[in-house]
Amino acid sequence: MAFNIDTVFVWVSDIDRSVPWYRSFGVEAGPRYGTWQAMVTEGGTRFGLHQGERQRSEPTAAVAFGISDLDAEMKRLAALGIDPADAEVTDTGAARFITYRDPDGNEIQLLERRG
């Protein structure tokens, strides 16, 4: 059976605080269903903000948003007062990325692929 990733869930403590933060990245809010908020990227990728307690105290995964111009996006976010968790851009040769942390400490990366 073939499958694809349909939705990634990110645990947050306060949806109303988190939605504007994610919207700063250009992610739009979709329908809200009780304790979770559907979010959709410009490319159509869906993920959900789930309000509730985490099962672990540390994040166990990172969501990476693919972008075409990492430097320009970092400048845009800095102008909004959103700074990366680590000021160093990681360059793997195949891609460049930087990590941010949402208001709950979840890792959100901006990733610029090469080639």
PDB file as gemmi writes it, atoms N, CA and C in Angstrom:
CRYST1    1.000    1.000    1.000  90.00  90.00  90.00 P 1                      
ATOM      1  N   MET A   1       0.842  -1.181   0.000  1.00  0.00           N  
ATOM      2  CA  MET A   1       0.000   0.000   0.000  1.00  0.00           C  
ATOM      3  C   MET A   1       0.889   1.245   0.000  1.00  0.00           C  
ATOM      4  N   ALA A   2       0.614   2.165  -0.899  1.00  0.00           N  
ATOM      5  CA  ALA A   2       1.343   3.435  -0.942  1.00  0.00           C  
ATOM      6  C   ALA A   2       0.642   4.446  -0.042  1.00  0.00           C  
ATOM      7  N   PHE A   3       1.421   5.289   0.581  1.00  0.00           N  
ATOM      8  CA  PHE A   3       0.829   6.326   1.423  1.00  0.00           C  
ATOM      9  C   PHE A   3       1.701   7.562   1.383  1.00  0.00           C  
ATOM     10  N   ASN A   4       1.156   8.653   1.852  1.00  0.00           N  
ATOM     11  CA  ASN A   4       1.892   9.899   1.989  1.00  0.00           C  
ATOM     12  C   ASN A   4       1.594  10.479   3.364  1.00  0.00           C  
ATOM     13  N   ILE A   5       2.401  11.426   3.781  1.00  0.00           N  
ATOM     14  CA  ILE A   5       2.133  12.089   5.057  1.00  0.00           C  
ATOM     15  C   ILE A   5       0.990  13.059   4.834  1.00  0.00           C  
ATOM     16  N   ASP A   6      -0.084  12.877   5.563  1.00  0.00           N  
ATOM     17  CA  ASP A   6      -1.271  13.719   5.411  1.00  0.00           C  
ATOM     18  C   ASP A   6      -1.192  14.953   6.299  1.00  0.00           C  
ATOM     19  N   THR A   7      -0.899  14.759   7.571  1.00  0.00           N  
ATOM     20  CA  THR A   7      -0.892  15.867   8.523  1.00  0.00           C  
ATOM     21  C   THR A   7       0.200  15.637   9.561  1.00  0.00           C  
ATOM     22  N   VAL A   8       0.900  16.682   9.915  1.00  0.00           N  
ATOM     23  CA  VAL A   8       1.850  16.658  11.021  1.00  0.00           C  
ATOM     24  C   VAL A   8       1.198  17.426  12.158  1.00  0.00           C  
ATOM     25  N   PHE A   9       1.239  16.881  13.374  1.00  0.00           N  
ATOM     26  CA  PHE A   9       0.652  17.556  14.523  1.00  0.00           C  
ATOM     27  C   PHE A   9       1.748  18.158  15.391  1.00  0.00           C  
ATOM     28  N   VAL A  10       1.551  19.393  15.803  1.00  0.00           N  
ATOM     29  CA  VAL A  10       2.477  20.107  16.666  1.00  0.00           C  
ATOM     30  C   VAL A  10       1.716  20.461  17.946  1.00  0.00           C  
ATOM     31  N   TRP A  11       2.241  20.000  19.089  1.00  0.00           N  
ATOM     32  CA  TRP A  11       1.572  20.272  20.358  1.00  0.00           C  
ATOM     33  C   TRP A  11       1.905  21.672  20.841  1.00  0.00           C  
ATOM     34  N   VAL A  12       0.864  22.404  21.233  1.00  0.00           N  
ATOM     35  CA  VAL A  12       1.025  23.768  21.744  1.00  0.00           C  
ATOM     36  C   VAL A  12       0.197  23.924  23.013  1.00  0.00           C  
ATOM     37  N   SER A  13       0.569  24.885  23.840  1.00  0.00           N  
ATOM     38  CA  SER A  13      -0.180  25.097  25.082  1.00  0.00           C  
ATOM     39  C   SER A  13      -1.325  26.093  24.895  1.00  0.00           C  
ATOM     40  N   ASP A  14      -1.249  26.935  23.864  1.00  0.00           N  
ATOM     41  CA  ASP A  14      -2.262  27.965  23.649  1.00  0.00           C  
ATOM     42  C   ASP A  14      -2.418  28.227  22.151  1.00  0.00           C  
ATOM     43  N   ILE A  15      -3.461  27.677  21.560  1.00  0.00           N  
ATOM     44  CA  ILE A  15      -3.690  27.829  20.115  1.00  0.00           C  
ATOM     45  C   ILE A  15      -3.801  29.298  19.734  1.00  0.00           C  
ATOM     46  N   ASP A  16      -4.503  30.081  20.530  1.00  0.00           N  
ATOM     47  CA  ASP A  16      -4.711  31.491  20.194  1.00  0.00           C  
ATOM     48  C   ASP A  16      -3.409  32.280  20.163  1.00  0.00           C  
ATOM     49  N   ARG A  17      -2.418  31.863  20.919  1.00  0.00           N  
ATOM     50  CA  ARG A  17      -1.100  32.498  20.887  1.00  0.00           C  
ATOM     51  C   ARG A  17      -0.277  31.962  19.711  1.00  0.00           C  
ATOM     52  N   SER A  18      -0.428  30.684  19.403  1.00  0.00           N  
ATOM     53  CA  SER A  18       0.401  30.040  18.381  1.00  0.00           C  
ATOM     54  C   SER A  18      -0.016  30.372  16.956  1.00  0.00           C  
ATOM     55  N   VAL A  19      -1.308  30.501  16.696  1.00  0.00           N  
ATOM     56  CA  VAL A  19      -1.764  30.756  15.322  1.00  0.00           C  
ATOM     57  C   VAL A  19      -1.120  32.015  14.735  1.00  0.00           C  
ATOM     58  N   PRO A  20      -1.114  33.166  15.419  1.00  0.00           N  
ATOM     59  CA  PRO A  20      -0.460  34.341  14.833  1.00  0.00           C  
ATOM     60  C   PRO A  20       1.038  34.142  14.602  1.00  0.00           C  
ATOM     61  N   TRP A  21       1.693  33.387  15.471  1.00  0.00           N  
ATOM     62  CA  TRP A  21       3.121  33.130  15.303  1.00  0.00           C  
ATOM     63  C   TRP A  21       3.354  32.363  14.002  1.00  0.00           C  
ATOM     64  N   TYR A  22       2.589  31.310  13.761  1.00  0.00           N  
ATOM     65  CA  TYR A  22       2.735  30.537  12.527  1.00  0.00           C  
ATOM     66  C   TYR A  22       2.310  31.345  11.301  1.00  0.00           C  
ATOM     67  N   ARG A  23       1.329  32.200  11.452  1.00  0.00           N  
ATOM     68  CA  ARG A  23       0.920  33.053  10.332  1.00  0.00           C  
ATOM     69  C   ARG A  23       2.051  33.989   9.921  1.00  0.00           C  
ATOM     70  N   SER A  24       2.940  34.341  10.853  1.00  0.00           N  
ATOM     71  CA  SER A  24       4.115  35.156  10.517  1.00  0.00           C  
ATOM     72  C   SER A  24       5.000  34.456   9.489  1.00  0.00           C  
ATOM     73  N   PHE A  25       4.943  33.137   9.462  1.00  0.00           N  
ATOM     74  CA  PHE A  25       5.709  32.349   8.502  1.00  0.00           C  
ATOM     75  C   PHE A  25       4.962  32.180   7.178  1.00  0.00           C  
ATOM     76  N   GLY A  26       3.773  32.751   7.073  1.00  0.00           N  
ATOM     77  CA  GLY A  26       2.998  32.626   5.846  1.00  0.00           C  
ATOM     78  C   GLY A  26       2.078  31.422   5.830  1.00  0.00           C  
ATOM     79  N   VAL A  27       1.877  30.799   6.979  1.00  0.00           N  
ATOM     80  CA  VAL A  27       0.991  29.640   7.080  1.00  0.00           C  
ATOM     81  C   VAL A  27      -0.400  30.141   7.452  1.00  0.00           C  
ATOM     82  N   GLU A  28      -1.398  29.707   6.721  1.00  0.00           N  
ATOM     83  CA  GLU A  28      -2.761  30.163   6.974  1.00  0.00           C  
ATOM     84  C   GLU A  28      -3.516  29.201   7.882  1.00  0.00           C  
ATOM     85  N   ALA A  29      -4.387  29.758   8.684  1.00  0.00           N  
ATOM     86  CA  ALA A  29      -5.240  28.950   9.560  1.00  0.00           C  
ATOM     87  C   ALA A  29      -6.432  28.445   8.767  1.00  0.00           C  
ATOM     88  N   GLY A  30      -6.708  27.163   8.930  1.00  0.00           N  
ATOM     89  CA  GLY A  30      -7.900  26.563   8.335  1.00  0.00           C  
ATOM     90  C   GLY A  30      -8.958  26.422   9.415  1.00  0.00           C  
ATOM     91  N   PRO A  31      -9.806  25.425   9.290  1.00  0.00           N  
ATOM     92  CA  PRO A  31     -10.843  25.220  10.302  1.00  0.00           C  
ATOM     93  C   PRO A  31     -10.255  24.806  11.651  1.00  0.00           C  
ATOM     94  N   ARG A  32     -10.971  25.175  12.698  1.00  0.00           N  
ATOM     95  CA  ARG A  32     -10.582  24.755  14.048  1.00  0.00           C  
ATOM     96  C   ARG A  32     -11.568  23.700  14.514  1.00  0.00           C  
ATOM     97  N   TYR A  33     -11.034  22.628  15.109  1.00  0.00           N  
ATOM     98  CA  TYR A  33     -11.844  21.513  15.579  1.00  0.00           C  
ATOM     99  C   TYR A  33     -11.547  21.267  17.053  1.00  0.00           C  
ATOM    100  N   GLY A  34     -12.236  21.951  17.917  1.00  0.00           N  
ATOM    101  CA  GLY A  34     -12.030  21.760  19.356  1.00  0.00           C  
ATOM    102  C   GLY A  34     -10.630  22.124  19.782  1.00  0.00           C  
ATOM    103  N   THR A  35      -9.829  21.100  20.172  1.00  0.00           N  
ATOM    104  CA  THR A  35      -8.486  21.361  20.688  1.00  0.00           C  
ATOM    105  C   THR A  35      -7.409  21.364  19.609  1.00  0.00           C  
ATOM    106  N   TRP A  36      -7.791  21.317  18.326  1.00  0.00           N  
ATOM    107  CA  TRP A  36      -6.744  21.437  17.312  1.00  0.00           C  
ATOM    108  C   TRP A  36      -7.171  22.351  16.182  1.00  0.00           C  
ATOM    109  N   GLN A  37      -6.158  23.028  15.652  1.00  0.00           N  
ATOM    110  CA  GLN A  37      -6.323  24.040  14.614  1.00  0.00           C  
ATOM    111  C   GLN A  37      -5.624  23.567  13.348  1.00  0.00           C  
ATOM    112  N   ALA A  38      -6.378  23.430  12.264  1.00  0.00           N  
ATOM    113  CA  ALA A  38      -5.777  23.071  10.981  1.00  0.00           C  
ATOM    114  C   ALA A  38      -4.996  24.268  10.441  1.00  0.00           C  
ATOM    115  N   MET A  39      -3.805  24.018   9.914  1.00  0.00           N  
ATOM    116  CA  MET A  39      -2.958  25.041   9.316  1.00  0.00           C  
ATOM    117  C   MET A  39      -2.556  24.549   7.930  1.00  0.00           C  
ATOM    118  N   VAL A  40      -2.422  25.477   6.965  1.00  0.00           N  
ATOM    119  CA  VAL A  40      -2.107  25.093   5.592  1.00  0.00           C  
ATOM    120  C   VAL A  40      -1.053  26.041   5.030  1.00  0.00           C  
ATOM    121  N   THR A  41       0.012  25.471   4.447  1.00  0.00           N  
ATOM    122  CA  THR A  41       1.043  26.292   3.820  1.00  0.00           C  
ATOM    123  C   THR A  41       0.591  26.697   2.426  1.00  0.00           C  
ATOM    124  N   GLU A  42       1.284  27.660   1.842  1.00  0.00           N  
ATOM    125  CA  GLU A  42       0.960  28.117   0.495  1.00  0.00           C  
ATOM    126  C   GLU A  42       1.006  26.968  -0.515  1.00  0.00           C  
ATOM    127  N   GLY A  43       1.907  26.017  -0.293  1.00  0.00           N  
ATOM    128  CA  GLY A  43       2.027  24.871  -1.189  1.00  0.00           C  
ATOM    129  C   GLY A  43       0.988  23.790  -0.938  1.00  0.00           C  
ATOM    130  N   GLY A  44       0.127  23.969   0.073  1.00  0.00           N  
ATOM    131  CA  GLY A  44      -0.938  23.010   0.335  1.00  0.00           C  
ATOM    132  C   GLY A  44      -0.621  21.967   1.391  1.00  0.00           C  
ATOM    133  N   THR A  45       0.561  22.025   1.995  1.00  0.00           N  
ATOM    134  CA  THR A  45       0.888  21.089   3.066  1.00  0.00           C  
ATOM    135  C   THR A  45       0.077  21.442   4.297  1.00  0.00           C  
ATOM    136  N   ARG A  46      -0.488  20.420   4.902  1.00  0.00           N  
ATOM    137  CA  ARG A  46      -1.313  20.642   6.091  1.00  0.00           C  
ATOM    138  C   ARG A  46      -0.594  20.181   7.338  1.00  0.00           C  
ATOM    139  N   PHE A  47      -0.816  20.897   8.414  1.00  0.00           N  
ATOM    140  CA  PHE A  47      -0.413  20.411   9.721  1.00  0.00           C  
ATOM    141  C   PHE A  47      -1.393  20.956  10.736  1.00  0.00           C  
ATOM    142  N   GLY A  48      -1.394  20.353  11.912  1.00  0.00           N  
ATOM    143  CA  GLY A  48      -2.351  20.747  12.926  1.00  0.00           C  
ATOM    144  C   GLY A  48      -1.667  21.183  14.206  1.00  0.00           C  
ATOM    145  N   LEU A  49      -2.148  22.277  14.766  1.00  0.00           N  
ATOM    146  CA  LEU A  49      -1.715  22.692  16.097  1.00  0.00           C  
ATOM    147  C   LEU A  49      -2.671  22.029  17.078  1.00  0.00           C  
ATOM    148  N   HIS A  50      -2.145  21.221  17.957  1.00  0.00           N  
ATOM    149  CA  HIS A  50      -2.966  20.493  18.914  1.00  0.00           C  
ATOM    150  C   HIS A  50      -2.723  21.053  20.306  1.00  0.00           C  
ATOM    151  N   GLN A  51      -3.771  21.611  20.912  1.00  0.00           N  
ATOM    152  CA  GLN A  51      -3.635  22.190  22.249  1.00  0.00           C  
ATOM    153  C   GLN A  51      -3.752  21.097  23.291  1.00  0.00           C  
ATOM    154  N   GLY A  52      -2.744  20.997  24.124  1.00  0.00           N  
ATOM    155  CA  GLY A  52      -2.761  19.995  25.183  1.00  0.00           C  
ATOM    156  C   GLY A  52      -1.362  19.758  25.705  1.00  0.00           C  
ATOM    157  N   GLU A  53      -1.252  18.897  26.704  1.00  0.00           N  
ATOM    158  CA  GLU A  53       0.051  18.599  27.280  1.00  0.00           C  
ATOM    159  C   GLU A  53       0.805  17.618  26.411  1.00  0.00           C  
ATOM    160  N   ARG A  54       2.098  17.861  26.299  1.00  0.00           N  
ATOM    161  CA  ARG A  54       2.973  16.942  25.564  1.00  0.00           C  
ATOM    162  C   ARG A  54       3.215  15.695  26.390  1.00  0.00           C  
ATOM    163  N   GLN A  55       3.508  14.624  25.695  1.00  0.00           N  
ATOM    164  CA  GLN A  55       3.859  13.389  26.372  1.00  0.00           C  
ATOM    165  C   GLN A  55       5.313  13.426  26.839  1.00  0.00           C  
ATOM    166  N   ARG A  56       6.127  14.274  26.204  1.00  0.00           N  
ATOM    167  CA  ARG A  56       7.536  14.424  26.566  1.00  0.00           C  
ATOM    168  C   ARG A  56       7.807  15.890  26.839  1.00  0.00           C  
ATOM    169  N   SER A  57       8.851  16.158  27.593  1.00  0.00           N  
ATOM    170  CA  SER A  57       9.160  17.547  27.921  1.00  0.00           C  
ATOM    171  C   SER A  57       9.955  18.244  26.817  1.00  0.00           C  
ATOM    172  N   GLU A  58      10.605  17.502  25.936  1.00  0.00           N  
ATOM    173  CA  GLU A  58      11.390  18.076  24.850  1.00  0.00           C  
ATOM    174  C   GLU A  58      10.753  17.730  23.506  1.00  0.00           C  
ATOM    175  N   PRO A  59      10.901  18.623  22.511  1.00  0.00           N  
ATOM    176  CA  PRO A  59      10.393  18.303  21.177  1.00  0.00           C  
ATOM    177  C   PRO A  59      11.079  17.047  20.635  1.00  0.00           C  
ATOM    178  N   THR A  60      10.339  16.237  19.907  1.00  0.00           N  
ATOM    179  CA  THR A  60      10.906  15.011  19.342  1.00  0.00           C  
ATOM    180  C   THR A  60      10.994  15.069  17.821  1.00  0.00           C  
ATOM    181  N   ALA A  61      10.557  16.144  17.223  1.00  0.00           N  
ATOM    182  CA  ALA A  61      10.620  16.280  15.775  1.00  0.00           C  
ATOM    183  C   ALA A  61      10.684  17.760  15.431  1.00  0.00           C  
ATOM    184  N   ALA A  62      11.052  18.057  14.202  1.00  0.00           N  
ATOM    185  CA  ALA A  62      11.065  19.434  13.724  1.00  0.00           C  
ATOM    186  C   ALA A  62      10.278  19.493  12.425  1.00  0.00           C  
ATOM    187  N   VAL A  63       9.525  20.543  12.235  1.00  0.00           N  
ATOM    188  CA  VAL A  63       8.812  20.777  10.988  1.00  0.00           C  
ATOM    189  C   VAL A  63       9.685  21.709  10.159  1.00  0.00           C  
ATOM    190  N   ALA A  64       9.968  21.341   8.914  1.00  0.00           N  
ATOM    191  CA  ALA A  64      10.788  22.178   8.038  1.00  0.00           C  
ATOM    192  C   ALA A  64       9.910  22.730   6.917  1.00  0.00           C  
ATOM    193  N   PHE A  65       9.848  24.052   6.810  1.00  0.00           N  
ATOM    194  CA  PHE A  65       9.123  24.712   5.731  1.00  0.00           C  
ATOM    195  C   PHE A  65      10.098  24.979   4.592  1.00  0.00           C  
ATOM    196  N   GLY A  66       9.818  24.457   3.411  1.00  0.00           N  
ATOM    197  CA  GLY A  66      10.661  24.692   2.251  1.00  0.00           C  
ATOM    198  C   GLY A  66      10.421  26.086   1.696  1.00  0.00           C  
ATOM    199  N   ILE A  67      11.510  26.823   1.459  1.00  0.00           N  
ATOM    200  CA  ILE A  67      11.414  28.180   0.928  1.00  0.00           C  
ATOM    201  C   ILE A  67      12.448  28.354  -0.172  1.00  0.00           C  
ATOM    202  N   SER A  68      12.290  29.397  -0.980  1.00  0.00           N  
ATOM    203  CA  SER A  68      13.222  29.614  -2.090  1.00  0.00           C  
ATOM    204  C   SER A  68      14.364  30.557  -1.754  1.00  0.00           C  
ATOM    205  N   ASP A  69      14.197  31.447  -0.768  1.00  0.00           N  
ATOM    206  CA  ASP A  69      15.239  32.422  -0.436  1.00  0.00           C  
ATOM    207  C   ASP A  69      15.350  32.542   1.084  1.00  0.00           C  
ATOM    208  N   LEU A  70      16.252  31.764   1.660  1.00  0.00           N  
ATOM    209  CA  LEU A  70      16.412  31.711   3.109  1.00  0.00           C  
ATOM    210  C   LEU A  70      16.799  33.070   3.689  1.00  0.00           C  
ATOM    211  N   ASP A  71      17.747  33.748   3.056  1.00  0.00           N  
ATOM    212  CA  ASP A  71      18.215  35.027   3.592  1.00  0.00           C  
ATOM    213  C   ASP A  71      17.106  36.071   3.639  1.00  0.00           C  
ATOM    214  N   ALA A  72      16.319  36.150   2.578  1.00  0.00           N  
ATOM    215  CA  ALA A  72      15.223  37.127   2.535  1.00  0.00           C  
ATOM    216  C   ALA A  72      14.165  36.809   3.596  1.00  0.00           C  
ATOM    217  N   GLU A  73      13.873  35.527   3.781  1.00  0.00           N  
ATOM    218  CA  GLU A  73      12.854  35.145   4.771  1.00  0.00           C  
ATOM    219  C   GLU A  73      13.344  35.416   6.186  1.00  0.00           C  
ATOM    220  N   MET A  74      14.617  35.190   6.447  1.00  0.00           N  
ATOM    221  CA  MET A  74      15.175  35.485   7.763  1.00  0.00           C  
ATOM    222  C   MET A  74      15.087  36.982   8.057  1.00  0.00           C  
ATOM    223  N   LYS A  75      15.354  37.816   7.071  1.00  0.00           N  
ATOM    224  CA  LYS A  75      15.258  39.271   7.251  1.00  0.00           C  
ATOM    225  C   LYS A  75      13.817  39.689   7.507  1.00  0.00           C  
ATOM    226  N   ARG A  76      12.877  39.086   6.766  1.00  0.00           N  
ATOM    227  CA  ARG A  76      11.458  39.424   6.942  1.00  0.00           C  
ATOM    228  C   ARG A  76      11.007  39.069   8.359  1.00  0.00           C  
ATOM    229  N   LEU A  77      11.377  37.883   8.832  1.00  0.00           N  
ATOM    230  CA  LEU A  77      10.979  37.457  10.176  1.00  0.00           C  
ATOM    231  C   LEU A  77      11.650  38.313  11.249  1.00  0.00           C  
ATOM    232  N   ALA A  78      12.903  38.680  11.044  1.00  0.00           N  
ATOM    233  CA  ALA A  78      13.601  39.541  12.008  1.00  0.00           C  
ATOM    234  C   ALA A  78      12.886  40.877  12.141  1.00  0.00           C  
ATOM    235  N   ALA A  79      12.375  41.400  11.028  1.00  0.00           N  
ATOM    236  CA  ALA A  79      11.635  42.665  11.066  1.00  0.00           C  
ATOM    237  C   ALA A  79      10.348  42.528  11.871  1.00  0.00           C  
ATOM    238  N   LEU A  80       9.826  41.306  11.995  1.00  0.00           N  
ATOM    239  CA  LEU A  80       8.628  41.045  12.797  1.00  0.00           C  
ATOM    240  C   LEU A  80       8.982  40.707  14.249  1.00  0.00           C  
ATOM    241  N   GLY A  81      10.278  40.697  14.555  1.00  0.00           N  
ATOM    242  CA  GLY A  81      10.711  40.379  15.914  1.00  0.00           C  
ATOM    243  C   GLY A  81      10.845  38.897  16.181  1.00  0.00           C  
ATOM    244  N   ILE A  82      10.911  38.079  15.129  1.00  0.00           N  
ATOM    245  CA  ILE A  82      11.063  36.629  15.294  1.00  0.00           C  
ATOM    246  C   ILE A  82      12.497  36.264  14.944  1.00  0.00           C  
ATOM    247  N   ASP A  83      13.253  35.867  15.958  1.00  0.00           N  
ATOM    248  CA  ASP A  83      14.660  35.534  15.778  1.00  0.00           C  
ATOM    249  C   ASP A  83      14.862  34.026  15.821  1.00  0.00           C  
ATOM    250  N   PRO A  84      15.867  33.528  15.100  1.00  0.00           N  
ATOM    251  CA  PRO A  84      16.132  32.089  15.121  1.00  0.00           C  
ATOM    252  C   PRO A  84      16.655  31.631  16.475  1.00  0.00           C  
ATOM    253  N   ALA A  85      16.499  30.352  16.743  1.00  0.00           N  
ATOM    254  CA  ALA A  85      17.000  29.767  17.986  1.00  0.00           C  
ATOM    255  C   ALA A  85      18.527  29.780  18.001  1.00  0.00           C  
ATOM    256  N   ASP A  86      19.120  29.635  16.836  1.00  0.00           N  
ATOM    257  CA  ASP A  86      20.573  29.652  16.689  1.00  0.00           C  
ATOM    258  C   ASP A  86      20.860  30.508  15.461  1.00  0.00           C  
ATOM    259  N   ALA A  87      21.685  31.510  15.590  1.00  0.00           N  
ATOM    260  CA  ALA A  87      21.932  32.455  14.497  1.00  0.00           C  
ATOM    261  C   ALA A  87      22.700  31.848  13.326  1.00  0.00           C  
ATOM    262  N   GLU A  88      23.256  30.667  13.501  1.00  0.00           N  
ATOM    263  CA  GLU A  88      24.032  30.030  12.447  1.00  0.00           C  
ATOM    264  C   GLU A  88      23.144  29.269  11.469  1.00  0.00           C  
ATOM    265  N   VAL A  89      23.339  29.543  10.189  1.00  0.00           N  
ATOM    266  CA  VAL A  89      22.666  28.781   9.136  1.00  0.00           C  
ATOM    267  C   VAL A  89      23.473  27.506   8.904  1.00  0.00           C  
ATOM    268  N   THR A  90      22.813  26.369   8.869  1.00  0.00           N  
ATOM    269  CA  THR A  90      23.476  25.100   8.578  1.00  0.00           C  
ATOM    270  C   THR A  90      23.451  24.877   7.077  1.00  0.00           C  
ATOM    271  N   ASP A  91      24.594  24.542   6.505  1.00  0.00           N  
ATOM    272  CA  ASP A  91      24.708  24.299   5.065  1.00  0.00           C  
ATOM    273  C   ASP A  91      25.183  22.868   4.869  1.00  0.00           C  
ATOM    274  N   THR A  92      24.313  22.009   4.337  1.00  0.00           N  
ATOM    275  CA  THR A  92      24.659  20.603   4.128  1.00  0.00           C  
ATOM    276  C   THR A  92      25.229  20.348   2.744  1.00  0.00           C  
ATOM    277  N   GLY A  93      25.250  21.369   1.901  1.00  0.00           N  
ATOM    278  CA  GLY A  93      25.650  21.196   0.516  1.00  0.00           C  
ATOM    279  C   GLY A  93      24.431  21.002  -0.371  1.00  0.00           C  
ATOM    280  N   ALA A  94      23.481  20.200   0.091  1.00  0.00           N  
ATOM    281  CA  ALA A  94      22.239  19.984  -0.648  1.00  0.00           C  
ATOM    282  C   ALA A  94      21.171  20.996  -0.261  1.00  0.00           C  
ATOM    283  N   ALA A  95      21.315  21.558   0.931  1.00  0.00           N  
ATOM    284  CA  ALA A  95      20.320  22.505   1.432  1.00  0.00           C  
ATOM    285  C   ALA A  95      20.941  23.395   2.504  1.00  0.00           C  
ATOM    286  N   ARG A  96      20.309  24.541   2.723  1.00  0.00           N  
ATOM    287  CA  ARG A  96      20.648  25.440   3.823  1.00  0.00           C  
ATOM    288  C   ARG A  96      19.408  25.550   4.696  1.00  0.00           C  
ATOM    289  N   PHE A  97      19.586  25.547   6.021  1.00  0.00           N  
ATOM    290  CA  PHE A  97      18.423  25.707   6.888  1.00  0.00           C  
ATOM    291  C   PHE A  97      18.810  26.389   8.184  1.00  0.00           C  
ATOM    292  N   ILE A  98      17.789  26.927   8.835  1.00  0.00           N  
ATOM    293  CA  ILE A  98      17.954  27.550  10.152  1.00  0.00           C  
ATOM    294  C   ILE A  98      16.753  27.149  11.000  1.00  0.00           C  
ATOM    295  N   THR A  99      16.964  27.085  12.308  1.00  0.00           N  
ATOM    296  CA  THR A  99      15.925  26.626  13.221  1.00  0.00           C  
ATOM    297  C   THR A  99      15.381  27.773  14.061  1.00  0.00           C  
ATOM    298  N   TYR A 100      14.060  27.805  14.165  1.00  0.00           N  
ATOM    299  CA  TYR A 100      13.337  28.723  15.046  1.00  0.00           C  
ATOM    300  C   TYR A 100      12.628  27.869  16.082  1.00  0.00           C  
ATOM    301  N   ARG A 101      12.151  28.480  17.132  1.00  0.00           N  
ATOM    302  CA  ARG A 101      11.319  27.781  18.121  1.00  0.00           C  
ATOM    303  C   ARG A 101      10.022  28.551  18.273  1.00  0.00           C  
ATOM    304  N   ASP A 102       8.917  27.814  18.185  1.00  0.00           N  
ATOM    305  CA  ASP A 102       7.625  28.468  18.367  1.00  0.00           C  
ATOM    306  C   ASP A 102       7.431  28.814  19.843  1.00  0.00           C  
ATOM    307  N   PRO A 103       6.319  29.457  20.220  1.00  0.00           N  
ATOM    308  CA  PRO A 103       6.136  29.859  21.621  1.00  0.00           C  
ATOM    309  C   PRO A 103       6.185  28.703  22.622  1.00  0.00           C  
ATOM    310  N   ASP A 104       6.011  27.447  22.156  1.00  0.00           N  
ATOM    311  CA  ASP A 104       6.070  26.292  23.044  1.00  0.00           C  
ATOM    312  C   ASP A 104       7.387  25.537  22.951  1.00  0.00           C  
ATOM    313  N   GLY A 105       8.348  26.069  22.193  1.00  0.00           N  
ATOM    314  CA  GLY A 105       9.651  25.424  22.080  1.00  0.00           C  
ATOM    315  C   GLY A 105       9.769  24.401  20.972  1.00  0.00           C  
ATOM    316  N   ASN A 106       8.714  24.195  20.172  1.00  0.00           N  
ATOM    317  CA  ASN A 106       8.792  23.265  19.049  1.00  0.00           C  
ATOM    318  C   ASN A 106       9.747  23.820  17.998  1.00  0.00           C  
ATOM    319  N   GLU A 107      10.557  22.940  17.410  1.00  0.00           N  
ATOM    320  CA  GLU A 107      11.503  23.371  16.399  1.00  0.00           C  
ATOM    321  C   GLU A 107      10.822  23.509  15.037  1.00  0.00           C  
ATOM    322  N   ILE A 108      10.982  24.690  14.451  1.00  0.00           N  
ATOM    323  CA  ILE A 108      10.465  24.985  13.120  1.00  0.00           C  
ATOM    324  C   ILE A 108      11.661  25.424  12.296  1.00  0.00           C  
ATOM    325  N   GLN A 109      11.902  24.746  11.194  1.00  0.00           N  
ATOM    326  CA  GLN A 109      13.034  25.084  10.360  1.00  0.00           C  
ATOM    327  C   GLN A 109      12.579  25.707   9.050  1.00  0.00           C  
ATOM    328  N   LEU A 110      13.391  26.598   8.537  1.00  0.00           N  
ATOM    329  CA  LEU A 110      13.230  27.105   7.181  1.00  0.00           C  
ATOM    330  C   LEU A 110      14.334  26.461   6.373  1.00  0.00           C  
ATOM    331  N   LEU A 111      13.975  25.803   5.266  1.00  0.00           N  
ATOM    332  CA  LEU A 111      14.922  25.023   4.500  1.00  0.00           C  
ATOM    333  C   LEU A 111      14.909  25.465   3.041  1.00  0.00           C  
ATOM    334  N   GLU A 112      16.089  25.803   2.537  1.00  0.00           N  
ATOM    335  CA  GLU A 112      16.265  26.210   1.144  1.00  0.00           C  
ATOM    336  C   GLU A 112      17.081  25.116   0.447  1.00  0.00           C  
ATOM    337  N   ARG A 113      16.441  24.375  -0.451  1.00  0.00           N  
ATOM    338  CA  ARG A 113      17.141  23.315  -1.185  1.00  0.00           C  
ATOM    339  C   ARG A 113      17.950  23.899  -2.321  1.00  0.00           C  
ATOM    340  N   ARG A 114      19.021  23.213  -2.659  1.00  0.00           N  
ATOM    341  CA  ARG A 114      19.842  23.600  -3.803  1.00  0.00           C  
ATOM    342  C   ARG A 114      19.609  22.617  -4.926  1.00  0.00           C  
ATOM    343  N   GLY A 115      19.568  23.140  -6.124  1.00  0.00           N  
ATOM    344  CA  GLY A 115      19.469  22.284  -7.306  1.00  0.00           C  
ATOM    345  C   GLY A 115      18.234  21.605  -7.521  1.00  0.00           C  
TER     346      GLY A 115                                                      
END                                                                             
